[in-house]
Amino acid sequence: MERHISKLLLIYDGECDFCRYWITQWQHITQDRIDYAPYQDVADQFSDIPLSAFQSSVQLILENGEVFSGTEAVLRALNNRMFLWCYYHLPMLAPLSEAVYRIVAHQRRFFSVLTRWLFGSHTERTTFILSRWLFLRGLGCIYLIAFLSLWVQIHGLIGSNGILPVNDYLPAVQQQIGTKGYHLVPTLFWFNSSDLFLHLICAGGVILSIVLISGFFPTVSLIGLWVIYLSVISVGRVFLSFQWDVLLLEVGLLAIFFAPFKIRETFSRASELSTPFLWLLRWLLFRLMFASGFVKLASDEVWRDFTALNFHYETQPLPTWIGWYVHQLPEWFHEISVLGMFVVELGVPFLIFAPRRLKTIGCIALIGLQLLIILTGNY
């Protein structure tokens, strides 16, 4: 039967909770590109499609009347080109995915409960606007602490009479490698390395941090902060060569593209955030946590036999008074603590990419571990 419609139409089972949940999710993705309708309302308009077909799978009807069903219909509706290419070109993927679709369709009640448990009952699309707002202000606070801490020390560290003077270091770099030094040691101190300029750089970092925290010019502030911090790290050498300095640079660079490009960030006029850079930030967090656990496991034997915390609290650089009391706990407690740490650092990071509720559990576990570290070690 030849038929023509003005817009793509996806027909689903309107009496199925599982179907209605995912249709709501897909509507946020497809926007106005596709119309959605339960087959109970429109089946009589498509008499050539058997009622059993409507009951067993979704039906996608194109403008020219062509009909697709099951997994193929979903992929076409979502316009996911990568998965569509795989569906059509990878051997056995199409029949396998359709078989999985049929299993889910026959067990909708079970998968409806599972979906609600994993994703929650809210069907609204997550915007992450509040997350971005908190993230940028948290990053601004970290920058502020970093520059304030550095400001009171910079003269003694890399000033003209400091331990490693920057005005001696840069001429030596230029003498050794010439103009290559400008990109091997990227820093604003090539223009001026006086003590006054050192203090002006720190002051600039403090001011930009406050501007970022206040929500004004977030992208511009982040660019300035990143350039200034890179400038300081490049000449700080042993004083600024720790992993958290590099981490702040990497997070700061991603934040530049994650932040809204506007005069002021507000909830009432919040702009869409960059999904690719959201995923890059997630990937960074995953790498940071998983690598922390893997490095321990691959290094000293005391981590593998779970005895590292028997002496960690008394040998760490800056223990807290709480760390002293934790150190007095029995050995079995320390061994369980090491095991728990490995679970959080090696297992929990995978929850970063999981559905909403599992992601929330992972977030609580990661934050909990960091709070325990802060309480027992003054990092």
PAPAKOL-177871 format. One record per residue (C-alpha): residue number from 1; residue in three letters; x, y, z. Coordinates in pm, 1 decimal, always signed. Each point is the difference from the previous one (the first is absolute). Example, Ala and Ser with C-alpha at 12.3 -4.5 7.8 and 13.67 -1.06 7.14 Angstrom:
2
<rec 1 "Ala" <+1230.0 -450.0 +780.0>>
<rec 2 "Ser" <+137.0 +344.0 -66.0>>
END
This chain:
379
<rec 1 "Met" <+0.0 +0.0 +0.0>>
<rec 2 "Glu" <+147.7 +332.6 -106.0>>
<rec 3 "Arg" <-18.2 +275.3 +261.1>>
<rec 4 "His" <+164.9 +337.0 +55.9>>
<rec 5 "Ile" <+33.5 +194.6 +325.1>>
<rec 6 "Ser" <+146.3 +344.3 +68.0>>
<rec 7 "Lys" <+240.7 -111.8 +273.4>>
<rec 8 "Leu" <+158.1 -318.6 +128.8>>
<rec 9 "Leu" <-238.0 -184.8 +229.7>>
<rec 10 "Leu" <+101.8 -245.5 +271.7>>
<rec 11 "Ile" <-285.8 -217.9 +120.0>>
<rec 12 "Tyr" <+25.6 -178.8 +335.0>>
<rec 13 "Asp" <-208.5 -187.0 +256.1>>
<rec 14 "Gly" <-168.8 +269.1 +207.4>>
<rec 15 "Glu" <-97.2 -246.2 +273.6>>
<rec 16 "Cys" <+361.3 -104.8 +65.1>>
<rec 17 "Asp" <+176.3 +188.2 +284.7>>
<rec 18 "Phe" <+340.8 -102.2 -133.3>>
<rec 19 "Cys" <-86.3 +133.6 -346.3>>
<rec 20 "Arg" <-138.5 +328.7 +131.6>>
<rec 21 "Tyr" <+310.8 +58.3 +211.7>>
<rec 22 "Trp" <+240.6 -35.5 -292.5>>
<rec 23 "Ile" <-224.4 +188.1 -241.7>>
<rec 24 "Thr" <+18.9 +296.5 +239.1>>
<rec 25 "Gln" <+379.6 -26.4 -0.4>>
<rec 26 "Trp" <+14.1 -17.2 -379.3>>
<rec 27 "Gln" <-227.4 +302.0 -37.0>>
<rec 28 "His" <+266.0 +210.1 +173.4>>
<rec 29 "Ile" <+255.4 -122.9 -255.5>>
<rec 30 "Thr" <-203.4 +24.6 -321.1>>
<rec 31 "Gln" <-185.7 +321.1 +95.6>>
<rec 32 "Asp" <-245.9 +91.7 -279.2>>
<rec 33 "Arg" <+159.3 -221.1 -263.5>>
<rec 34 "Ile" <-228.3 -295.0 +77.2>>
<rec 35 "Asp" <-362.8 -40.1 +102.8>>
<rec 36 "Tyr" <-86.4 -267.2 +256.8>>
<rec 37 "Ala" <-332.7 -176.4 +37.0>>
<rec 38 "Pro" <-132.0 -308.7 +183.3>>
<rec 39 "Tyr" <-127.3 -266.9 -235.6>>
<rec 40 "Gln" <-328.2 -5.7 +193.1>>
<rec 41 "Asp" <-75.1 +342.9 -153.6>>
<rec 42 "Val" <+132.4 -38.6 -354.7>>
<rec 43 "Ala" <-1.1 -371.1 -87.5>>
<rec 44 "Asp" <-317.6 +35.6 -205.9>>
<rec 45 "Gln" <+181.0 +249.2 -226.9>>
<rec 46 "Phe" <+256.8 -266.7 -91.2>>
<rec 47 "Ser" <-214.5 -303.3 -68.4>>
<rec 48 "Asp" <+276.8 -169.4 -200.7>>
<rec 49 "Ile" <+212.8 -35.3 +315.2>>
<rec 50 "Pro" <-119.4 -298.1 +207.8>>
<rec 51 "Leu" <-114.9 +71.4 +353.6>>
<rec 52 "Ser" <+249.6 -259.7 +122.7>>
<rec 53 "Ala" <+283.7 +209.2 -148.5>>
<rec 54 "Phe" <-109.5 +305.0 +200.5>>
<rec 55 "Gln" <-21.6 -210.3 +315.6>>
<rec 56 "Ser" <+343.1 -160.9 -40.5>>
<rec 57 "Ser" <+220.0 +296.2 -100.9>>
<rec 58 "Val" <+8.7 +369.2 -84.4>>
<rec 59 "Gln" <-74.7 +94.2 -360.5>>
<rec 60 "Leu" <+173.4 +290.2 -174.0>>
<rec 61 "Ile" <-178.1 +138.4 -304.0>>
<rec 62 "Leu" <+197.3 +225.6 -234.4>>
<rec 63 "Glu" <-145.9 +285.4 -204.2>>
<rec 64 "Asn" <-12.4 -222.8 -309.8>>
<rec 65 "Gly" <-192.5 -270.1 +185.5>>
<rec 66 "Glu" <+289.8 -239.5 +53.2>>
<rec 67 "Val" <-26.2 -190.3 +329.3>>
<rec 68 "Phe" <+274.8 -117.6 +237.0>>
<rec 69 "Ser" <-40.3 -185.7 +326.2>>
<rec 70 "Gly" <+193.8 -111.8 +307.0>>
<rec 71 "Thr" <+363.2 +97.0 +46.8>>
<rec 72 "Glu" <+26.9 +138.1 -352.3>>
<rec 73 "Ala" <-293.3 +233.3 +64.1>>
<rec 74 "Val" <+154.2 +128.1 +323.6>>
<rec 75 "Leu" <+340.4 +66.3 -158.9>>
<rec 76 "Arg" <-158.5 +180.0 -293.7>>
<rec 77 "Ala" <-223.5 +205.9 +226.6>>
<rec 78 "Leu" <+293.4 +109.4 +216.8>>
<rec 79 "Asn" <+204.0 +61.9 -316.5>>
<rec 80 "Asn" <+300.0 -173.9 +155.1>>
<rec 81 "Arg" <+218.8 -33.4 -307.3>>
<rec 82 "Met" <+284.3 -186.2 +166.2>>
<rec 83 "Phe" <-224.6 -273.6 +139.1>>
<rec 84 "Leu" <-199.5 -11.4 -322.3>>
<rec 85 "Trp" <+318.5 -59.9 -197.9>>
<rec 86 "Cys" <+97.0 -278.7 +239.9>>
<rec 87 "Tyr" <-352.1 -143.7 -23.2>>
<rec 88 "Tyr" <+18.2 -24.7 -378.1>>
<rec 89 "His" <+365.5 -93.5 -47.9>>
<rec 90 "Leu" <+121.8 -208.2 +294.6>>
<rec 91 "Pro" <-72.5 -371.8 -45.1>>
<rec 92 "Met" <-269.8 -144.5 +226.7>>
<rec 93 "Leu" <-57.0 +329.7 +181.0>>
<rec 94 "Ala" <-341.5 +64.1 -154.9>>
<rec 95 "Pro" <-152.3 -341.3 +83.0>>
<rec 96 "Leu" <+163.7 +0.2 +343.1>>
<rec 97 "Ser" <-132.0 +347.1 +88.9>>
<rec 98 "Glu" <-347.4 -90.2 -125.0>>
<rec 99 "Ala" <+8.6 -316.6 +211.1>>
<rec 100 "Val" <+89.4 +206.2 +307.3>>
<rec 101 "Tyr" <-280.6 +242.8 -88.5>>
<rec 102 "Arg" <-250.0 -288.1 -11.3>>
<rec 103 "Ile" <+117.2 -127.8 +339.3>>
<rec 104 "Val" <-48.7 +345.1 +152.8>>
<rec 105 "Ala" <-338.4 +38.7 -170.5>>
<rec 106 "His" <-122.2 -330.3 +143.8>>
<rec 107 "Gln" <+119.8 +92.7 +351.3>>
<rec 108 "Arg" <-110.9 +362.5 +11.6>>
<rec 109 "Arg" <-125.5 -14.1 +358.0>>
<rec 110 "Phe" <+336.9 -121.4 +129.3>>
<rec 111 "Phe" <+198.4 +251.2 -205.6>>
<rec 112 "Ser" <-236.2 +277.9 +102.7>>
<rec 113 "Val" <+79.4 -68.3 +366.6>>
<rec 114 "Leu" <+371.1 -28.4 -82.4>>
<rec 115 "Thr" <-6.2 +329.2 -191.9>>
<rec 116 "Arg" <-170.0 +183.5 +285.5>>
<rec 117 "Trp" <+252.4 -144.3 +245.5>>
<rec 118 "Leu" <+300.1 +99.8 -212.4>>
<rec 119 "Phe" <-117.7 +334.0 -137.1>>
<rec 120 "Gly" <-262.5 +110.8 +250.4>>
<rec 121 "Ser" <-358.1 +101.7 -68.5>>
<rec 122 "His" <+80.9 +344.4 -138.6>>
<rec 123 "Thr" <-35.5 +19.4 -376.1>>
<rec 124 "Glu" <+121.0 +357.5 -38.8>>
<rec 125 "Arg" <+324.3 +38.7 -188.0>>
<rec 126 "Thr" <+296.6 +74.9 +226.5>>
<rec 127 "Thr" <+145.2 +338.3 -95.1>>
<rec 128 "Phe" <+299.8 +3.8 +240.7>>
<rec 129 "Ile" <-41.5 +378.5 +28.7>>
<rec 130 "Leu" <+25.0 -12.7 +380.2>>
<rec 131 "Ser" <+295.0 -240.8 -25.5>>
<rec 132 "Arg" <+182.6 +240.4 -228.8>>
<rec 133 "Trp" <-80.0 +293.6 +228.5>>
<rec 134 "Leu" <+145.5 -182.1 +302.2>>
<rec 135 "Phe" <+295.9 -137.1 -195.5>>
<rec 136 "Leu" <+112.5 +339.8 -129.8>>
<rec 137 "Arg" <-27.4 +164.7 +339.8>>
<rec 138 "Gly" <+180.2 -288.9 +163.1>>
<rec 139 "Leu" <+274.6 +29.7 -258.7>>
<rec 140 "Gly" <+14.6 +373.8 +65.3>>
<rec 141 "Cys" <+48.5 -68.3 +371.9>>
<rec 142 "Ile" <+282.3 -244.2 -74.4>>
<rec 143 "Tyr" <+170.9 +254.7 -225.0>>
<rec 144 "Leu" <-44.9 +263.0 +272.2>>
<rec 145 "Ile" <+158.5 -221.1 +266.4>>
<rec 146 "Ala" <+284.8 -90.2 -235.0>>
<rec 147 "Phe" <+85.6 +361.0 -84.6>>
<rec 148 "Leu" <-37.4 +127.6 +356.3>>
<rec 149 "Ser" <+225.7 -277.9 +126.2>>
<rec 150 "Leu" <+254.6 +67.6 -272.2>>
<rec 151 "Trp" <-10.6 +377.4 +42.3>>
<rec 152 "Val" <+142.7 -6.3 +352.4>>
<rec 153 "Gln" <+282.6 -232.1 -107.9>>
<rec 154 "Ile" <+83.8 +98.5 -355.0>>
<rec 155 "His" <+265.7 +257.0 +86.5>>
<rec 156 "Gly" <+194.8 -249.8 +207.3>>
<rec 157 "Leu" <-42.6 -282.3 -249.0>>
<rec 158 "Ile" <+66.1 +151.1 -343.4>>
<rec 159 "Gly" <+60.2 +370.3 +72.2>>
<rec 160 "Ser" <+328.7 +176.7 -73.5>>
<rec 161 "Asn" <+139.6 -105.8 +338.5>>
<rec 162 "Gly" <-198.1 -322.6 +19.2>>
<rec 163 "Ile" <+106.0 -363.6 -6.7>>
<rec 164 "Leu" <-46.0 -43.4 -377.9>>
<rec 165 "Pro" <-14.1 +352.5 -147.8>>
<rec 166 "Val" <-206.2 +24.9 -315.5>>
<rec 167 "Asn" <+217.7 +285.1 -132.1>>
<rec 168 "Asp" <+295.0 -241.5 -2.1>>
<rec 169 "Tyr" <-193.0 -296.6 -136.3>>
<rec 170 "Leu" <-148.6 +155.2 -313.8>>
<rec 171 "Pro" <+327.8 +149.8 -131.8>>
<rec 172 "Ala" <+161.2 -341.8 +53.2>>
<rec 173 "Val" <-279.9 -167.5 -197.3>>
<rec 174 "Gln" <+37.7 +249.1 -283.2>>
<rec 175 "Gln" <+375.0 -47.5 -5.0>>
<rec 176 "Gln" <-33.5 -379.3 -19.0>>
<rec 177 "Ile" <-283.3 -45.3 -252.6>>
<rec 178 "Gly" <-58.7 +345.7 -147.2>>
<rec 179 "Thr" <-346.4 +82.8 -129.7>>
<rec 180 "Lys" <-124.9 -354.1 +71.2>>
<rec 181 "Gly" <-20.5 +108.9 +361.7>>
<rec 182 "Tyr" <-306.5 +210.5 -73.2>>
<rec 183 "His" <-217.7 -306.6 -60.7>>
<rec 184 "Leu" <+190.6 -247.5 +219.3>>
<rec 185 "Val" <-31.8 +238.9 +295.2>>
<rec 186 "Pro" <-328.5 +181.8 -71.6>>
<rec 187 "Thr" <-21.3 +286.9 +246.2>>
<rec 188 "Leu" <-85.6 +367.7 +20.0>>
<rec 189 "Phe" <+325.0 +52.6 +188.2>>
<rec 190 "Trp" <+182.0 +15.5 -333.3>>
<rec 191 "Phe" <-134.9 +355.2 -20.1>>
<rec 192 "Asn" <+92.1 +96.0 +354.9>>
<rec 193 "Ser" <+154.8 -202.7 +282.7>>
<rec 194 "Ser" <+32.5 +270.4 +263.7>>
<rec 195 "Asp" <-115.8 -52.9 +357.3>>
<rec 196 "Leu" <-276.6 +254.1 -53.7>>
<rec 197 "Phe" <-131.0 -196.1 -297.9>>
<rec 198 "Leu" <+0.6 -319.7 +206.4>>
<rec 199 "His" <-232.6 +165.6 +249.2>>
<rec 200 "Leu" <-213.8 +151.6 -276.4>>
<rec 201 "Ile" <-45.2 -345.0 -155.0>>
<rec 202 "Cys" <-119.0 -144.1 +331.9>>
<rec 203 "Ala" <-227.6 +299.2 +53.3>>
<rec 204 "Gly" <-144.4 -52.1 -347.3>>
<rec 205 "Gly" <-69.2 -363.8 +82.8>>
<rec 206 "Val" <-178.1 +96.5 +321.7>>
<rec 207 "Ile" <-212.9 +263.0 -175.3>>
<rec 208 "Leu" <-97.9 -232.6 -285.0>>
<rec 209 "Ser" <-85.4 -273.8 +250.3>>
<rec 210 "Ile" <-238.5 +234.6 +179.4>>
<rec 211 "Val" <-152.0 +106.7 -332.7>>
<rec 212 "Leu" <-55.6 -366.5 -91.2>>
<rec 213 "Ile" <-157.0 -76.3 +338.4>>
<rec 214 "Ser" <-234.9 +296.5 -42.8>>
<rec 215 "Gly" <-115.0 -139.6 -335.6>>
<rec 216 "Phe" <+118.2 +286.1 -221.0>>
<rec 217 "Phe" <+183.4 -65.7 -328.2>>
<rec 218 "Pro" <+51.7 -370.8 +80.4>>
<rec 219 "Thr" <+172.5 -95.0 -325.2>>
<rec 220 "Val" <+227.8 +303.9 -6.0>>
<rec 221 "Ser" <+84.9 -47.2 +368.5>>
<rec 222 "Leu" <+86.6 -365.2 -55.4>>
<rec 223 "Ile" <+225.3 +81.3 -294.9>>
<rec 224 "Gly" <+184.8 +258.4 +208.1>>
<rec 225 "Leu" <+32.8 -233.9 +298.4>>
<rec 226 "Trp" <+129.6 -283.5 -215.9>>
<rec 227 "Val" <+258.8 +220.2 -171.6>>
<rec 228 "Ile" <+119.5 +144.4 +331.8>>
<rec 229 "Tyr" <+22.2 -337.3 +172.9>>
<rec 230 "Leu" <+182.5 -151.8 -297.4>>
<rec 231 "Ser" <+240.7 +293.6 +12.1>>
<rec 232 "Val" <+73.9 -57.9 +367.5>>
<rec 233 "Ile" <+33.4 -378.2 -29.4>>
<rec 234 "Ser" <+238.5 +31.0 -292.8>>
<rec 235 "Val" <+252.7 +189.5 +211.6>>
<rec 236 "Gly" <-86.6 -143.2 +341.4>>
<rec 237 "Arg" <+183.3 -324.0 -74.5>>
<rec 238 "Val" <+28.2 -225.3 +309.4>>
<rec 239 "Phe" <-235.3 +221.1 +199.5>>
<rec 240 "Leu" <-287.2 -36.9 -246.7>>
<rec 241 "Ser" <+59.1 -338.8 -159.9>>
<rec 242 "Phe" <-244.6 -205.3 +203.8>>
<rec 243 "Gln" <-283.1 -202.3 -150.0>>
<rec 244 "Trp" <-263.9 +237.3 +137.0>>
<rec 245 "Asp" <+159.7 +290.4 -187.3>>
<rec 246 "Val" <-26.2 -190.4 -328.0>>
<rec 247 "Leu" <-352.3 -109.5 +92.7>>
<rec 248 "Leu" <-108.3 +359.9 +57.3>>
<rec 249 "Leu" <+137.0 +94.3 -341.0>>
<rec 250 "Glu" <-184.9 -284.3 -174.1>>
<rec 251 "Val" <-327.3 +69.0 +178.3>>
<rec 252 "Gly" <+41.7 +372.0 -64.1>>
<rec 253 "Leu" <+49.1 -56.7 -372.3>>
<rec 254 "Leu" <-312.4 -215.6 -31.1>>
<rec 255 "Ala" <-196.3 +250.4 +208.5>>
<rec 256 "Ile" <+71.3 +274.6 -253.9>>
<rec 257 "Phe" <-211.0 -185.7 -256.7>>
<rec 258 "Phe" <-250.8 -125.8 +255.6>>
<rec 259 "Ala" <-85.5 +346.0 +133.3>>
<rec 260 "Pro" <-269.5 +216.8 -162.8>>
<rec 261 "Phe" <+135.3 +271.6 -226.7>>
<rec 262 "Lys" <-192.7 +294.9 +141.2>>
<rec 263 "Ile" <+42.1 +304.4 +222.7>>
<rec 264 "Arg" <-159.5 -165.3 +301.7>>
<rec 265 "Glu" <-116.9 -351.1 +73.1>>
<rec 266 "Thr" <-348.2 -9.8 +152.0>>
<rec 267 "Phe" <-262.2 -270.6 +45.2>>
<rec 268 "Ser" <-272.3 +203.9 -167.1>>
<rec 269 "Arg" <+203.2 +41.9 -317.7>>
<rec 270 "Ala" <+209.5 -315.0 +13.6>>
<rec 271 "Ser" <+136.6 -122.9 -331.3>>
<rec 272 "Glu" <+32.0 -358.6 -116.2>>
<rec 273 "Leu" <+321.7 -157.0 +117.1>>
<rec 274 "Ser" <+247.1 -179.3 -224.0>>
<rec 275 "Thr" <-73.9 -373.4 +9.6>>
<rec 276 "Pro" <+341.1 -101.1 -145.7>>
<rec 277 "Phe" <+186.3 +192.1 +271.0>>
<rec 278 "Leu" <-232.0 -138.5 +266.7>>
<rec 279 "Trp" <+109.8 -345.8 -109.6>>
<rec 280 "Leu" <+365.1 +108.6 -8.5>>
<rec 281 "Leu" <-29.7 +116.0 +361.2>>
<rec 282 "Arg" <-153.7 -334.8 +90.6>>
<rec 283 "Trp" <+284.3 -175.7 -180.7>>
<rec 284 "Leu" <+252.5 +210.8 +190.3>>
<rec 285 "Leu" <-159.1 -94.1 +332.8>>
<rec 286 "Phe" <-1.3 -366.0 -100.8>>
<rec 287 "Arg" <+367.5 +8.8 -100.0>>
<rec 288 "Leu" <+97.7 +180.3 +318.8>>
<rec 289 "Met" <-172.9 -241.6 +235.8>>
<rec 290 "Phe" <+69.6 -323.1 -186.8>>
<rec 291 "Ala" <+367.0 +88.9 -52.1>>
<rec 292 "Ser" <+32.0 +79.4 +371.4>>
<rec 293 "Gly" <-108.0 -352.4 +86.2>>
<rec 294 "Phe" <+191.9 -169.4 -280.1>>
<rec 295 "Val" <+327.3 +172.7 +89.4>>
<rec 296 "Lys" <-29.1 -121.0 +358.3>>
<rec 297 "Leu" <-80.3 -353.6 -107.3>>
<rec 298 "Ala" <+287.1 -8.1 -248.4>>
<rec 299 "Ser" <+259.2 +153.2 +231.7>>
<rec 300 "Asp" <+95.5 -111.5 +349.1>>
<rec 301 "Glu" <-93.2 -339.7 +139.2>>
<rec 302 "Val" <-145.8 +158.4 +314.3>>
<rec 303 "Trp" <-300.4 +111.5 -204.0>>
<rec 304 "Arg" <-52.6 -347.2 -143.3>>
<rec 305 "Asp" <+11.9 -168.6 +341.6>>
<rec 306 "Phe" <-222.8 +274.3 +150.9>>
<rec 307 "Thr" <+252.9 +110.8 +263.7>>
<rec 308 "Ala" <+77.1 +348.6 -137.9>>
<rec 309 "Leu" <-225.5 +183.4 +244.9>>
<rec 310 "Asn" <+167.6 -167.7 +296.8>>
<rec 311 "Phe" <+268.5 +268.6 -22.7>>
<rec 312 "His" <-136.6 +248.8 -255.8>>
<rec 313 "Tyr" <-147.1 +240.1 +254.5>>
<rec 314 "Glu" <+329.6 +45.4 +187.1>>
<rec 315 "Thr" <+216.9 +30.4 -313.0>>
<rec 316 "Gln" <-212.6 +231.8 -216.4>>
<rec 317 "Pro" <+140.1 +353.0 -46.8>>
<rec 318 "Leu" <-263.9 +200.2 +188.7>>
<rec 319 "Pro" <-211.8 -217.4 +233.0>>
<rec 320 "Thr" <-291.7 +148.2 +191.6>>
<rec 321 "Trp" <-85.0 -61.9 +364.4>>
<rec 322 "Ile" <-288.3 -219.0 -118.6>>
<rec 323 "Gly" <+253.6 -208.0 -192.1>>
<rec 324 "Trp" <+178.7 -76.0 +327.8>>
<rec 325 "Tyr" <-314.2 -151.4 +149.2>>
<rec 326 "Val" <-75.9 -197.7 -318.4>>
<rec 327 "His" <+354.7 -138.8 +11.0>>
<rec 328 "Gln" <-76.6 -155.1 +341.1>>
<rec 329 "Leu" <-279.7 -215.9 -142.9>>
<rec 330 "Pro" <+64.8 -376.8 -35.3>>
<rec 331 "Glu" <+176.9 -148.6 -301.8>>
<rec 332 "Trp" <-312.2 -174.3 -128.3>>
<rec 333 "Phe" <-169.0 +340.2 -27.8>>
<rec 334 "His" <+289.7 +136.3 -208.2>>
<rec 335 "Glu" <-8.7 -304.5 -228.3>>
<rec 336 "Ile" <-373.2 +41.0 -57.1>>
<rec 337 "Ser" <+62.9 +370.9 -64.3>>
<rec 338 "Val" <+251.2 -84.0 -274.0>>
<rec 339 "Leu" <-248.4 -240.0 -157.6>>
<rec 340 "Gly" <-271.6 +264.7 +13.8>>
<rec 341 "Met" <+235.0 +255.1 -153.4>>
<rec 342 "Phe" <+70.1 -234.0 -293.8>>
<rec 343 "Val" <-372.2 -57.7 -49.0>>
<rec 344 "Val" <-58.2 +375.2 -18.3>>
<rec 345 "Glu" <+301.6 +81.9 -217.9>>
<rec 346 "Leu" <-13.6 -297.6 -238.5>>
<rec 347 "Gly" <-368.6 -90.8 -8.4>>
<rec 348 "Val" <-205.5 +307.9 +78.4>>
<rec 349 "Pro" <+145.0 +214.3 -286.3>>
<rec 350 "Phe" <-194.3 -215.5 -247.1>>
<rec 351 "Leu" <-320.8 +128.0 +160.6>>
<rec 352 "Ile" <+86.3 +344.2 -140.4>>
<rec 353 "Phe" <-137.1 -128.0 -332.1>>
<rec 354 "Ala" <-290.9 -194.5 +153.7>>
<rec 355 "Pro" <-370.8 +92.1 +23.3>>
<rec 356 "Arg" <-109.2 +277.5 +233.9>>
<rec 357 "Arg" <-48.3 -186.4 +327.0>>
<rec 358 "Leu" <+317.8 -206.0 -32.0>>
<rec 359 "Lys" <+181.9 +321.0 -88.9>>
<rec 360 "Thr" <-133.1 +157.9 +319.5>>
<rec 361 "Ile" <+129.5 -293.3 +205.2>>
<rec 362 "Gly" <+338.3 +38.0 -170.1>>
<rec 363 "Cys" <+3.7 +372.7 +72.8>>
<rec 364 "Ile" <-67.0 -58.4 +370.0>>
<rec 365 "Ala" <+275.7 -262.8 +16.2>>
<rec 366 "Leu" <+257.9 +221.5 -174.3>>
<rec 367 "Ile" <-80.4 +303.0 +214.4>>
<rec 368 "Gly" <+3.8 -216.4 +311.9>>
<rec 369 "Leu" <+349.3 -128.9 -78.5>>
<rec 370 "Gln" <+130.0 +352.6 -56.8>>
<rec 371 "Leu" <-150.1 +118.8 +329.7>>
<rec 372 "Leu" <+171.1 -285.7 +184.7>>
<rec 373 "Ile" <+330.9 +92.8 -164.2>>
<rec 374 "Ile" <-44.9 +364.5 +100.0>>
<rec 375 "Leu" <-84.3 -93.0 +359.0>>
<rec 376 "Thr" <+302.9 -226.0 +46.1>>
<rec 377 "Gly" <+256.3 +176.3 -218.9>>
<rec 378 "Asn" <+53.5 +372.7 -43.8>>
<rec 379 "Tyr" <+33.9 +2.0 -378.7>>
END
